[in-house]
Amino acid sequence: MRIEQLTAKILDANPNMDNYQLAIAVSTRADQLLNGAPSKLHIDSKNIKAADLALMEIAEGLVVIKGFFLNTGK
């Protein structure tokens, strides 16, 4: 799915969220992934950018945004 479609899917599912909150959430999760956190998607993520992977995880509901904090299920 294209990045624009993923973004629209997330924002449609979360009407109280705006683009800036989503950007912060994606950035936070991308930092976690770059620092060694395992991906929650069952795909080969070696050739996918961390920000794209974070957006995909959020769109699939694998990472939940609560306020400005990510709930990664730990």
CNS distance restraints for C-alpha pairs under 8 A (distance, minus, plus):
assign (resid   1 and name CA) (resid   5 and name CA) 6.41 0.50 0.50
assign (resid   1 and name CA) (resid   6 and name CA) 6.63 0.50 0.50
assign (resid   2 and name CA) (resid   6 and name CA) 6.32 0.50 0.50
assign (resid   3 and name CA) (resid   7 and name CA) 6.14 0.50 0.50
assign (resid   3 and name CA) (resid  52 and name CA) 7.32 0.50 0.50
assign (resid   3 and name CA) (resid  55 and name CA) 7.81 0.50 0.50
assign (resid   4 and name CA) (resid   8 and name CA) 6.17 0.50 0.50
assign (resid   5 and name CA) (resid   9 and name CA) 6.06 0.50 0.50
assign (resid   6 and name CA) (resid  10 and name CA) 6.25 0.50 0.50
assign (resid   6 and name CA) (resid  55 and name CA) 6.98 0.50 0.50
assign (resid   6 and name CA) (resid  56 and name CA) 6.82 0.50 0.50
assign (resid   6 and name CA) (resid  59 and name CA) 5.94 0.50 0.50
assign (resid   7 and name CA) (resid  11 and name CA) 6.18 0.50 0.50
assign (resid   7 and name CA) (resid  55 and name CA) 7.46 0.50 0.50
assign (resid   7 and name CA) (resid  59 and name CA) 7.49 0.50 0.50
assign (resid   8 and name CA) (resid  12 and name CA) 5.92 0.50 0.50
assign (resid   9 and name CA) (resid  13 and name CA) 6.21 0.50 0.50
assign (resid   9 and name CA) (resid  59 and name CA) 6.53 0.50 0.50
assign (resid  10 and name CA) (resid  14 and name CA) 6.16 0.50 0.50
assign (resid  10 and name CA) (resid  58 and name CA) 7.23 0.50 0.50
assign (resid  10 and name CA) (resid  59 and name CA) 5.32 0.50 0.50
assign (resid  11 and name CA) (resid  15 and name CA) 6.03 0.50 0.50
assign (resid  11 and name CA) (resid  17 and name CA) 6.40 0.50 0.50
assign (resid  11 and name CA) (resid  18 and name CA) 7.01 0.50 0.50
assign (resid  11 and name CA) (resid  19 and name CA) 7.75 0.50 0.50
assign (resid  17 and name CA) (resid  21 and name CA) 6.15 0.50 0.50
assign (resid  17 and name CA) (resid  22 and name CA) 6.90 0.50 0.50
assign (resid  18 and name CA) (resid  22 and name CA) 6.38 0.50 0.50
assign (resid  19 and name CA) (resid  23 and name CA) 6.12 0.50 0.50
assign (resid  20 and name CA) (resid  24 and name CA) 6.31 0.50 0.50
assign (resid  21 and name CA) (resid  25 and name CA) 6.22 0.50 0.50
assign (resid  21 and name CA) (resid  68 and name CA) 7.01 0.50 0.50
assign (resid  22 and name CA) (resid  26 and name CA) 6.08 0.50 0.50
assign (resid  23 and name CA) (resid  27 and name CA) 6.03 0.50 0.50
assign (resid  24 and name CA) (resid  28 and name CA) 6.07 0.50 0.50
assign (resid  24 and name CA) (resid  68 and name CA) 7.51 0.50 0.50
assign (resid  25 and name CA) (resid  29 and name CA) 6.21 0.50 0.50
assign (resid  25 and name CA) (resid  65 and name CA) 6.93 0.50 0.50
assign (resid  25 and name CA) (resid  68 and name CA) 6.82 0.50 0.50
assign (resid  25 and name CA) (resid  69 and name CA) 7.32 0.50 0.50
assign (resid  25 and name CA) (resid  70 and name CA) 6.78 0.50 0.50
assign (resid  26 and name CA) (resid  30 and name CA) 5.93 0.50 0.50
assign (resid  26 and name CA) (resid  51 and name CA) 6.16 0.50 0.50
assign (resid  26 and name CA) (resid  54 and name CA) 5.56 0.50 0.50
assign (resid  26 and name CA) (resid  55 and name CA) 5.86 0.50 0.50
assign (resid  26 and name CA) (resid  58 and name CA) 7.86 0.50 0.50
assign (resid  27 and name CA) (resid  31 and name CA) 6.15 0.50 0.50
assign (resid  27 and name CA) (resid  51 and name CA) 6.63 0.50 0.50
assign (resid  27 and name CA) (resid  54 and name CA) 7.89 0.50 0.50
assign (resid  28 and name CA) (resid  32 and name CA) 6.41 0.50 0.50
assign (resid  28 and name CA) (resid  70 and name CA) 7.78 0.50 0.50
assign (resid  29 and name CA) (resid  33 and name CA) 6.23 0.50 0.50
assign (resid  29 and name CA) (resid  51 and name CA) 7.68 0.50 0.50
assign (resid  29 and name CA) (resid  54 and name CA) 5.59 0.50 0.50
assign (resid  29 and name CA) (resid  70 and name CA) 7.41 0.50 0.50
assign (resid  30 and name CA) (resid  34 and name CA) 6.12 0.50 0.50
assign (resid  30 and name CA) (resid  50 and name CA) 4.95 0.50 0.50
assign (resid  30 and name CA) (resid  51 and name CA) 5.00 0.50 0.50
assign (resid  30 and name CA) (resid  53 and name CA) 7.48 0.50 0.50
assign (resid  30 and name CA) (resid  54 and name CA) 5.48 0.50 0.50
assign (resid  31 and name CA) (resid  35 and name CA) 6.13 0.50 0.50
assign (resid  31 and name CA) (resid  50 and name CA) 7.75 0.50 0.50
assign (resid  32 and name CA) (resid  36 and name CA) 6.57 0.50 0.50
assign (resid  32 and name CA) (resid  37 and name CA) 5.46 0.50 0.50
assign (resid  33 and name CA) (resid  37 and name CA) 4.64 0.50 0.50
assign (resid  33 and name CA) (resid  38 and name CA) 6.45 0.50 0.50
assign (resid  33 and name CA) (resid  39 and name CA) 6.90 0.50 0.50
assign (resid  33 and name CA) (resid  50 and name CA) 6.34 0.50 0.50
assign (resid  33 and name CA) (resid  54 and name CA) 7.79 0.50 0.50
assign (resid  34 and name CA) (resid  50 and name CA) 6.63 0.50 0.50
assign (resid  39 and name CA) (resid  45 and name CA) 7.75 0.50 0.50
assign (resid  39 and name CA) (resid  53 and name CA) 7.81 0.50 0.50
assign (resid  39 and name CA) (resid  57 and name CA) 7.97 0.50 0.50
assign (resid  40 and name CA) (resid  57 and name CA) 6.78 0.50 0.50
assign (resid  40 and name CA) (resid  62 and name CA) 6.54 0.50 0.50
assign (resid  41 and name CA) (resid  57 and name CA) 6.63 0.50 0.50
assign (resid  41 and name CA) (resid  62 and name CA) 7.90 0.50 0.50
assign (resid  45 and name CA) (resid  49 and name CA) 8.00 0.50 0.50
assign (resid  45 and name CA) (resid  53 and name CA) 7.41 0.50 0.50
assign (resid  48 and name CA) (resid  52 and name CA) 6.64 0.50 0.50
assign (resid  48 and name CA) (resid  53 and name CA) 6.39 0.50 0.50
assign (resid  49 and name CA) (resid  53 and name CA) 6.22 0.50 0.50
assign (resid  50 and name CA) (resid  54 and name CA) 6.06 0.50 0.50
assign (resid  51 and name CA) (resid  55 and name CA) 6.19 0.50 0.50
assign (resid  52 and name CA) (resid  56 and name CA) 6.21 0.50 0.50
assign (resid  53 and name CA) (resid  57 and name CA) 6.22 0.50 0.50
assign (resid  54 and name CA) (resid  58 and name CA) 6.25 0.50 0.50
assign (resid  55 and name CA) (resid  59 and name CA) 6.08 0.50 0.50
assign (resid  56 and name CA) (resid  60 and name CA) 6.17 0.50 0.50
assign (resid  57 and name CA) (resid  61 and name CA) 6.33 0.50 0.50
assign (resid  57 and name CA) (resid  62 and name CA) 5.24 0.50 0.50
assign (resid  57 and name CA) (resid  63 and name CA) 5.81 0.50 0.50
assign (resid  58 and name CA) (resid  62 and name CA) 5.88 0.50 0.50
assign (resid  58 and name CA) (resid  63 and name CA) 4.93 0.50 0.50
assign (resid  58 and name CA) (resid  64 and name CA) 6.43 0.50 0.50
assign (resid  58 and name CA) (resid  65 and name CA) 7.82 0.50 0.50
assign (resid  62 and name CA) (resid  72 and name CA) 7.27 0.50 0.50
assign (resid  63 and name CA) (resid  70 and name CA) 6.54 0.50 0.50
assign (resid  63 and name CA) (resid  71 and name CA) 5.89 0.50 0.50
assign (resid  63 and name CA) (resid  72 and name CA) 5.10 0.50 0.50
assign (resid  63 and name CA) (resid  73 and name CA) 7.48 0.50 0.50
assign (resid  64 and name CA) (resid  70 and name CA) 5.78 0.50 0.50
assign (resid  64 and name CA) (resid  71 and name CA) 5.16 0.50 0.50
assign (resid  64 and name CA) (resid  72 and name CA) 6.77 0.50 0.50
assign (resid  65 and name CA) (resid  69 and name CA) 5.94 0.50 0.50
assign (resid  65 and name CA) (resid  70 and name CA) 4.77 0.50 0.50
assign (resid  65 and name CA) (resid  71 and name CA) 6.27 0.50 0.50
assign (resid  66 and name CA) (resid  70 and name CA) 6.18 0.50 0.50
assign (resid  66 and name CA) (resid  71 and name CA) 7.05 0.50 0.50
